[in-house]
Amino acid sequence: MVVVSIELCDGTPGFVEADLDYWIDSVKSYCPWAGQIIAAGRDSEMEAPVKLTVTLDKTSYVKGDEMTTTVSNPSSKRLVFSNSVYGLFFEAKTGESWKHYDAVIGNEVTTFLETGEQATIRYMLGESGPNPFDPGEYRVVLMGTAEREKRSVTAGAVFNVS
């Protein structure tokens, strides 16, 4: 457990993963205030990685298209999500980095994805509103955790809107 650290290198693992280049190139350190070691050992002694896969029905859309996202759990752990749309949100590519763009509102219920199971989410790419999906490069991202563990799992798929 970290006893003292400055706020500059504090953050959640998901926050670090979302902007990894910044953390590696600029911050150069990771020292979370609430961090704790939950597993240690050689790679061969560690648990199997937790994985999540995301696929789209196509890679190019226009405003108003319905996007079908398929999320699969190929890992050996049951995955847990904070809402009925598997924590789905969108990011837009801005220059060389990804920035949060829009979130899909789902029911605030704990949702599970069993080992080997998959689920489908359909979303209409809006033509109006605060985030109308103007032409550009985007990615859909889903976030969850492995059940009874503190390991987060994130996966995404890139698409274009023309």
MARBA-3410 file (N, C-alpha, C, O; in Angstrom, 1 decimal):
162
0.9,-1.2,0.0,0.0,0.0,0.0,0.9,1.2,0.0,1.9,1.3,0.8 ~ 0.6,2.2,-0.8,1.3,3.4,-0.9,1.0,4.3,0.3,-0.2,4.5,0.6 ~ 2.0,4.7,1.0,1.7,5.6,2.2,1.6,7.0,1.8,0.7,7.7,2.3 ~ 2.5,7.5,1.0,2.4,8.9,0.5,2.7,8.9,-1.0,3.7,8.3,-1.4 ~ 1.9,9.6,-1.7,2.2,9.8,-3.1,1.6,11.2,-3.5,0.7,11.7,-2.9
2.2,11.8,-4.6,1.6,13.0,-5.1,0.5,12.7,-6.0,0.4,11.6,-6.6 ~ -0.4,13.7,-6.2,-1.6,13.5,-7.0,-1.3,13.3,-8.5,-2.0,12.7,-9.2 ~ -0.1,13.8,-8.9,0.3,13.7,-10.3,0.3,12.3,-10.8,-0.1,12.0,-12.0 ~ 0.7,11.3,-10.0,0.8,9.9,-10.5,-0.3,9.0,-9.9,-0.2,7.8,-10.0 ~ -1.3,9.6,-9.4,-2.4,8.8,-8.8,-3.5,8.7,-9.9,-3.7,9.6,-10.7
-4.2,7.5,-9.9,-5.2,7.3,-10.9,-5.7,5.9,-10.8,-5.0,5.0,-10.3 ~ -6.9,5.6,-11.4,-7.4,4.2,-11.4,-6.7,3.5,-12.6,-6.3,4.1,-13.5 ~ -6.6,2.2,-12.6,-6.0,1.4,-13.7,-6.7,1.8,-15.0,-6.1,1.9,-16.0 ~ -8.1,1.9,-15.0,-8.8,2.2,-16.2,-8.4,3.6,-16.8,-8.4,3.8,-18.0 ~ -8.2,4.5,-15.8,-7.8,5.9,-16.2,-6.4,5.8,-16.9,-6.2,6.5,-17.9
-5.5,5.1,-16.4,-4.2,4.9,-16.9,-4.3,4.3,-18.3,-3.6,4.7,-19.3 ~ -5.0,3.2,-18.4,-5.1,2.4,-19.6,-5.8,3.3,-20.7,-5.4,3.1,-21.9 ~ -6.7,4.2,-20.4,-7.3,5.0,-21.4,-6.4,6.0,-22.0,-6.7,6.4,-23.1 ~ -5.3,6.4,-21.4,-4.3,7.3,-21.9,-2.9,6.9,-21.6,-2.1,7.6,-21.0 ~ -2.6,5.6,-22.0,-1.4,5.0,-21.6,-0.2,5.7,-22.1,0.8,5.9,-21.4
-0.2,6.3,-23.3,1.0,7.0,-23.9,1.3,8.2,-23.0,2.5,8.4,-22.7 ~ 0.3,8.9,-22.5,0.6,10.0,-21.6,1.3,9.6,-20.3,2.2,10.2,-19.9 ~ 0.8,8.5,-19.7,1.4,8.0,-18.5,2.8,7.5,-18.7,3.7,7.8,-17.8 ~ 3.1,6.9,-19.8,4.4,6.4,-20.1,5.4,7.5,-20.4,6.5,7.6,-19.9 ~ 4.9,8.4,-21.3,5.8,9.5,-21.8,5.9,10.7,-20.9,7.0,11.3,-20.8
4.9,11.0,-20.2,4.9,12.3,-19.4,5.0,12.0,-17.9,5.9,12.6,-17.2 ~ 4.1,11.2,-17.4,4.0,11.0,-15.9,5.2,10.1,-15.5,5.9,10.4,-14.5 ~ 5.4,9.0,-16.2,6.6,8.1,-16.0,6.5,7.4,-14.7,7.5,6.7,-14.3 ~ 5.4,7.4,-14.0,5.2,6.7,-12.7,3.8,6.5,-12.4,2.9,7.2,-12.9 ~ 3.5,5.5,-11.7,2.1,5.2,-11.3,2.1,4.9,-9.8,2.7,3.9,-9.3
1.4,5.7,-9.0,1.4,5.5,-7.6,0.0,5.8,-7.0,-0.2,6.8,-6.4 ~ -0.9,4.9,-7.2,-2.3,5.1,-6.7,-2.4,5.2,-5.2,-1.7,4.4,-4.5 ~ -3.2,6.1,-4.7,-3.4,6.3,-3.3,-4.0,5.1,-2.7,-3.6,4.7,-1.5 ~ -4.9,4.5,-3.4,-5.6,3.3,-2.8,-5.1,2.0,-3.3,-5.8,1.0,-3.3 ~ -3.9,2.0,-3.9,-3.4,0.8,-4.5,-3.0,-0.3,-3.5,-2.6,0.0,-2.4
-3.1,-1.5,-3.9,-2.7,-2.6,-3.1,-2.3,-3.7,-4.1,-2.9,-3.9,-5.2 ~ -1.4,-4.6,-3.7,-1.0,-5.7,-4.5,-2.0,-6.8,-4.2,-2.2,-7.2,-3.1 ~ -2.6,-7.3,-5.3,-3.6,-8.4,-5.1,-3.0,-9.7,-5.6,-3.6,-10.7,-5.4 ~ -1.9,-9.7,-6.3,-1.3,-10.9,-6.7,0.2,-10.6,-7.1,0.5,-9.5,-7.6 ~ 1.1,-11.6,-6.8,2.5,-11.4,-7.1,3.0,-12.8,-7.5,2.6,-13.8,-7.0
4.0,-12.8,-8.3,4.7,-14.0,-8.7,5.1,-14.0,-10.1,4.9,-13.0,-10.8 ~ 5.8,-15.1,-10.6,6.2,-15.2,-12.0,5.0,-15.3,-12.8,3.9,-15.7,-12.4 ~ 5.1,-14.9,-14.1,4.0,-14.9,-15.0,3.4,-16.3,-15.1,2.1,-16.4,-15.2 ~ 4.2,-17.3,-15.0,3.6,-18.7,-15.1,2.8,-19.0,-13.8,2.0,-20.0,-13.9 ~ 3.0,-18.3,-12.7,2.3,-18.6,-11.5,1.0,-17.7,-11.4,0.1,-18.0,-10.6
0.9,-16.7,-12.3,-0.2,-15.8,-12.2,-1.5,-16.4,-12.8,-1.4,-17.4,-13.6 ~ -2.6,-15.9,-12.5,-3.9,-16.4,-13.0,-4.0,-16.1,-14.5,-3.3,-15.2,-15.0 ~ -4.8,-16.8,-15.2,-5.0,-16.6,-16.6,-5.5,-15.2,-16.8,-6.3,-14.7,-16.0 ~ -5.2,-14.5,-17.9,-5.7,-13.1,-18.1,-7.2,-13.1,-18.3,-7.8,-14.1,-18.8 ~ -7.8,-12.0,-17.9,-9.2,-11.8,-18.1,-9.3,-11.1,-19.5,-8.7,-10.1,-19.7
-10.2,-11.7,-20.3,-10.3,-11.1,-21.7,-11.8,-10.8,-22.0,-12.7,-11.4,-21.4 ~ -11.9,-9.9,-22.9,-13.2,-9.4,-23.4,-13.0,-9.1,-24.9,-12.0,-8.4,-25.2 ~ -13.9,-9.6,-25.8,-13.7,-9.2,-27.2,-15.0,-8.5,-27.6,-16.1,-8.7,-27.2 ~ -14.7,-7.5,-28.5,-15.8,-6.7,-29.1,-15.7,-6.7,-30.6,-14.6,-6.5,-31.1 ~ -16.8,-7.0,-31.3,-16.8,-6.9,-32.7,-18.0,-6.1,-33.2,-19.0,-6.0,-32.5
-17.9,-5.5,-34.3,-19.0,-4.7,-34.9,-19.5,-5.4,-36.2,-18.8,-6.2,-36.8 ~ -20.7,-5.1,-36.6,-21.3,-5.7,-37.8,-20.6,-5.1,-39.0,-20.7,-5.8,-40.1 ~ -20.0,-4.0,-38.9,-19.3,-3.4,-40.0,-18.3,-2.3,-39.5,-18.4,-2.0,-38.3 ~ -17.4,-1.8,-40.3,-16.4,-0.8,-39.8,-16.7,0.6,-40.3,-16.0,1.5,-39.9 ~ -17.7,0.8,-41.2,-18.0,2.1,-41.7,-19.5,2.3,-41.6,-20.3,1.5,-42.1
-19.9,3.5,-41.1,-21.3,3.8,-40.9,-21.6,5.2,-41.4,-20.7,6.0,-41.7 ~ -22.9,5.5,-41.6,-23.3,6.9,-41.8,-24.3,7.2,-40.7,-24.9,6.4,-40.0 ~ -24.5,8.5,-40.4,-25.5,9.0,-39.4,-26.8,8.3,-39.6,-27.3,8.2,-40.8 ~ -27.4,7.8,-38.5,-28.7,7.2,-38.6,-28.6,5.7,-38.8,-29.6,5.0,-38.6 ~ -27.4,5.1,-39.1,-27.3,3.7,-39.1,-27.4,3.0,-37.8,-27.1,3.6,-36.7
-27.9,1.8,-37.8,-27.9,1.0,-36.5,-26.6,0.2,-36.5,-26.3,-0.5,-37.4 ~ -25.9,0.3,-35.4,-24.7,-0.4,-35.1,-25.0,-1.6,-34.3,-25.7,-1.5,-33.2 ~ -24.5,-2.8,-34.7,-24.6,-3.9,-33.9,-23.3,-4.3,-33.3,-22.3,-4.6,-34.0 ~ -23.2,-4.3,-32.0,-21.9,-4.6,-31.3,-22.1,-5.9,-30.6,-23.1,-6.2,-29.9 ~ -21.2,-6.8,-30.8,-21.2,-8.1,-30.1,-20.0,-8.2,-29.1,-18.9,-7.9,-29.5
-20.4,-8.5,-27.9,-19.4,-8.6,-26.8,-19.3,-10.1,-26.4,-20.3,-10.7,-26.2 ~ -18.1,-10.6,-26.3,-17.9,-12.0,-26.0,-16.9,-12.2,-24.8,-16.0,-11.4,-24.6 ~ -17.1,-13.2,-24.0,-16.2,-13.5,-22.9,-15.4,-14.8,-23.2,-15.9,-15.9,-22.9 ~ -14.2,-14.7,-23.7,-13.4,-15.9,-24.0,-12.6,-16.3,-22.8,-11.9,-17.3,-22.9 ~ -12.7,-15.6,-21.7,-11.8,-15.9,-20.5,-12.5,-17.0,-19.6,-13.6,-17.4,-19.9
-11.8,-17.4,-18.6,-12.3,-18.5,-17.7,-13.0,-17.9,-16.5,-13.4,-18.6,-15.6 ~ -13.2,-16.6,-16.5,-13.9,-15.9,-15.4,-15.2,-15.3,-15.8,-15.3,-14.9,-17.0 ~ -16.2,-15.3,-15.0,-17.4,-14.6,-15.2,-17.1,-13.1,-15.1,-16.5,-12.7,-14.2 ~ -17.6,-12.4,-16.1,-17.4,-10.9,-16.1,-18.6,-10.2,-15.6,-19.8,-10.6,-15.8 ~ -18.4,-9.1,-14.9,-19.5,-8.3,-14.3,-19.4,-6.9,-14.9,-18.3,-6.3,-15.0
-20.6,-6.3,-15.2,-20.7,-5.0,-15.8,-21.7,-4.2,-15.0,-22.6,-4.7,-14.3 ~ -21.5,-2.8,-15.0,-22.3,-2.0,-14.1,-23.7,-1.6,-14.6,-24.5,-1.0,-13.9 ~ -23.9,-2.0,-15.9,-25.2,-1.7,-16.5,-25.6,-2.6,-17.5,-24.9,-3.5,-17.9 ~ -26.8,-2.5,-18.1,-27.4,-3.4,-19.0,-26.8,-3.4,-20.4,-27.1,-4.2,-21.3 ~ -25.9,-2.4,-20.7,-25.3,-2.2,-22.0,-23.8,-2.5,-21.8,-23.0,-2.0,-22.6
-23.4,-3.2,-20.8,-22.0,-3.7,-20.6,-21.0,-2.6,-20.5,-19.9,-2.7,-21.0 ~ -21.4,-1.5,-19.9,-20.5,-0.3,-19.7,-20.1,0.3,-21.0,-19.0,0.9,-21.1 ~ -20.9,0.2,-22.1,-20.6,0.7,-23.4,-20.5,2.2,-23.4,-21.4,2.9,-22.9 ~ -19.4,2.7,-24.1,-19.3,4.2,-24.4,-18.6,4.4,-25.6,-17.9,3.4,-26.1 ~ -18.6,5.6,-26.2,-17.9,5.9,-27.4,-16.8,6.9,-27.2,-16.9,7.7,-26.3
-15.7,6.7,-28.0,-14.6,7.7,-28.0,-14.4,8.2,-29.4,-14.6,7.4,-30.4 ~ -14.0,9.4,-29.5,-13.7,10.0,-30.9,-12.2,10.2,-30.9,-11.5,10.6,-30.0 ~ -11.6,10.0,-32.1,-10.2,10.2,-32.3,-9.9,11.7,-32.5,-10.5,12.3,-33.5 ~ -9.1,12.3,-31.7,-8.7,13.7,-31.9,-7.2,13.8,-32.0,-6.5,13.6,-31.0 ~ -6.8,14.0,-33.2,-5.3,14.0,-33.5,-4.8,12.6,-33.3,-5.2,11.6,-34.0
-3.9,12.4,-32.3,-3.4,11.0,-32.1,-4.0,10.4,-30.8,-3.6,9.2,-30.5 ~ -4.9,11.0,-30.2,-5.4,10.5,-29.0,-7.0,10.2,-29.1,-7.6,10.8,-29.9 ~ -7.5,9.5,-28.1,-8.9,9.2,-28.1,-9.5,9.9,-26.9,-8.9,10.0,-25.8 ~ -10.6,10.6,-27.1,-11.3,11.3,-26.1,-12.8,10.8,-26.0,-13.4,10.4,-27.0 ~ -13.3,10.8,-24.7,-14.6,10.4,-24.5,-15.6,11.2,-25.4,-15.4,12.4,-25.4
-16.5,10.5,-26.0,-17.5,11.2,-26.9,-18.9,11.1,-26.4,-19.6,12.1,-26.4 ~ -19.4,9.9,-26.1,-20.8,9.7,-25.8,-20.9,8.4,-25.0,-20.1,7.5,-25.2 ~ -21.9,8.3,-24.2,-22.1,7.1,-23.4,-23.5,6.6,-23.7,-24.4,7.4,-24.0 ~ -23.7,5.3,-23.7,-25.0,4.7,-23.9,-25.7,4.5,-22.6,-25.1,3.9,-21.7 ~ -26.9,5.0,-22.4,-27.6,4.9,-21.2,-28.3,3.5,-21.1,-29.1,3.2,-22.0
-28.0,2.8,-20.1,-28.6,1.5,-19.9,-29.2,1.4,-18.5,-29.0,2.3,-17.7 ~ -29.9,0.4,-18.3,-30.5,0.2,-16.9,-29.3,0.0,-15.9,-28.4,-0.8,-16.2 ~ -29.4,0.6,-14.8,-28.4,0.5,-13.8,-28.6,-0.8,-13.0,-29.0,-0.8,-11.8 ~ -28.3,-1.9,-13.6,-28.4,-3.2,-13.0,-27.1,-3.9,-13.3,-26.4,-3.8,-14.3 ~ -26.6,-4.8,-12.3,-25.4,-5.6,-12.5,-25.7,-6.6,-13.6,-26.7,-7.3,-13.5
-24.9,-6.6,-14.6,-25.1,-7.6,-15.7,-23.8,-8.5,-15.8,-22.7,-8.0,-15.7 ~ -24.1,-9.7,-16.1,-23.0,-10.7,-16.1,-22.9,-11.3,-17.5,-23.8,-11.3,-18.3 ~ -21.6,-11.7,-17.8,-21.3,-12.4,-19.1,-20.5,-13.6,-18.7,-19.4,-13.5,-18.2 ~ -21.1,-14.7,-18.8,-20.5,-16.0,-18.4,-19.4,-16.4,-19.3,-19.3,-15.9,-20.5 ~ -18.5,-17.3,-18.9,-17.5,-17.8,-19.7,-18.0,-18.4,-21.0,-19.0,-19.2,-21.0
-17.5,-18.0,-22.2,-18.0,-18.5,-23.5,-19.2,-17.8,-24.0,-19.7,-18.1,-25.1 ~ -19.9,-17.0,-23.2,-21.1,-16.3,-23.6,-20.9,-15.1,-24.4,-19.8,-14.4,-24.3 ~ -21.8,-14.7,-25.2,-21.8,-13.4,-25.9,-23.1,-12.7,-25.9,-24.2,-13.4,-25.6 ~ -23.1,-11.4,-26.1,-24.3,-10.6,-26.0,-24.2,-9.6,-27.2,-23.1,-9.3,-27.7 ~ -25.4,-9.1,-27.6,-25.5,-8.2,-28.7,-26.1,-6.9,-28.2,-27.1,-6.9,-27.5
-25.6,-5.7,-28.6,-26.1,-4.4,-28.3,-26.3,-3.7,-29.6,-25.4,-3.6,-30.4 ~ -27.5,-3.2,-29.8,-27.8,-2.4,-31.0,-28.0,-0.9,-30.6,-28.6,-0.6,-29.6 ~ -27.4,-0.1,-31.4,-27.4,1.4,-31.1,-27.5,2.2,-32.4,-26.8,1.9,-33.4 ~ -28.4,3.1,-32.4,-28.7,4.0,-33.5,-27.7,5.2,-33.4,-27.7,5.9,-32.5 ~ -26.8,5.3,-34.4,-25.9,6.4,-34.4,-26.6,7.7,-34.7,-27.1,7.9,-35.9
-26.8,8.5,-33.7,-27.6,9.7,-33.8,-27.2,10.7,-34.9,-26.1,10.9,-35.3 ~ -28.3,11.3,-35.4,-28.1,12.4,-36.4,-28.2,13.8,-35.8,-27.8,14.8,-36.4 ~ -28.7,13.8,-34.5,-28.8,15.1,-33.9,-28.5,15.0,-32.4,-28.0,13.9,-32.0 ~ -28.7,16.0,-31.6,-28.4,15.9,-30.2,-27.0,16.5,-29.9,-26.4,17.0,-30.8 ~ -26.6,16.3,-28.7,-25.3,16.8,-28.3,-24.1,16.2,-29.0,-23.1,16.8,-29.2
-24.3,14.9,-29.4,-23.2,14.2,-30.1,-23.7,13.5,-31.3,-24.1,12.3,-31.2 ~ -23.8,14.1,-32.4,-24.4,13.6,-33.6,-23.6,12.7,-34.5,-24.1,12.3,-35.6 ~ -22.5,12.2,-34.1,-21.6,11.3,-34.9,-21.3,11.9,-36.2,-21.7,11.3,-37.3 ~ -20.7,13.1,-36.2,-20.2,13.7,-37.5,-19.1,12.8,-38.1,-18.6,11.9,-37.4 ~ -18.8,13.0,-39.4,-17.8,12.2,-40.0,-16.5,12.2,-39.2,-16.0,13.2,-38.7
-15.9,11.0,-39.1,-14.6,10.9,-38.3,-14.4,9.5,-37.9,-15.2,8.5,-38.2 ~ -13.4,9.3,-37.1,-13.0,8.0,-36.6,-13.4,7.9,-35.1,-13.2,8.8,-34.3 ~ -14.0,6.8,-34.8,-14.6,6.5,-33.4,-14.2,5.1,-33.0,-13.7,4.3,-33.8 ~ -14.4,4.9,-31.7,-14.3,3.5,-31.2,-15.4,3.3,-30.2,-15.7,4.2,-29.4 ~ -15.9,2.1,-30.1,-16.8,1.7,-29.1,-16.0,0.9,-28.1,-15.2,0.1,-28.4
-16.3,1.2,-26.8,-15.5,0.6,-25.7,-16.5,0.0,-24.7,-17.5,0.6,-24.4 ~ -16.1,-1.1,-24.2,-16.9,-1.8,-23.1,-16.0,-2.0,-21.9,-14.8,-2.4,-22.1 ~ -16.5,-1.8,-20.7,-15.7,-2.0,-19.5,-16.4,-2.8,-18.5,-17.6,-2.6,-18.2 ~ -15.7,-3.7,-17.9,-16.2,-4.5,-16.8,-15.1,-5.0,-15.8,-14.0,-4.5,-15.9 ~ -15.4,-6.0,-15.0,-14.5,-6.5,-14.1,-14.7,-8.0,-14.0,-15.7,-8.6,-14.3
-13.6,-8.7,-13.6,-13.7,-10.2,-13.4,-14.5,-10.3,-12.0,-14.1,-9.7,-11.0 ~ -15.4,-11.3,-12.0,-16.2,-11.5,-10.7,-15.3,-11.9,-9.6,-14.3,-12.7,-9.8 ~ -15.5,-11.3,-8.4,-14.8,-11.5,-7.2,-13.3,-11.1,-7.2,-12.5,-11.6,-6.4 ~ -12.9,-10.3,-8.2,-11.6,-9.9,-8.3,-11.6,-8.4,-8.5,-12.6,-7.8,-8.7 ~ -10.4,-7.8,-8.5,-10.3,-6.4,-8.7,-9.6,-6.1,-10.0,-9.1,-5.0,-10.3
-9.7,-7.1,-10.9,-9.1,-6.9,-12.3,-10.1,-6.4,-13.2,-11.2,-7.0,-13.4 ~ -9.8,-5.2,-13.8,-10.7,-4.6,-14.8,-10.4,-5.2,-16.2,-9.3,-5.7,-16.4 ~ -11.4,-5.2,-17.0,-11.3,-5.7,-18.4,-12.0,-4.7,-19.3,-13.1,-4.2,-19.1 ~ -11.2,-4.3,-20.4,-11.7,-3.3,-21.3,-11.4,-3.8,-22.7,-10.3,-4.3,-23.0 ~ -12.3,-3.6,-23.6,-12.1,-3.9,-25.0,-12.9,-3.0,-25.9,-13.8,-2.3,-25.5
-12.4,-2.8,-27.1,-13.1,-1.9,-28.0,-12.9,-2.3,-29.5,-12.1,-3.2,-29.8 ~ -13.6,-1.6,-30.3,-13.5,-1.8,-31.8,-13.6,-0.4,-32.5,-14.5,0.4,-32.1 ~ -12.8,-0.2,-33.5,-12.7,1.1,-34.2,-13.7,1.1,-35.4,-13.9,0.1,-36.0 ~ -14.3,2.2,-35.6,-15.2,2.4,-36.8,-15.1,3.8,-37.3,-14.7,4.7,-36.6 ~ -15.6,4.0,-38.5,-15.6,5.3,-39.1,-17.1,5.7,-39.4,-17.9,4.9,-39.7
-17.3,7.0,-39.4,-18.6,7.6,-39.8,-18.3,8.5,-41.0,-17.4,9.4,-40.9 ~ -19.1,8.3,-42.1,-18.8,9.2,-43.3,-20.1,10.0,-43.5,-20.1,10.8,-44.5
END
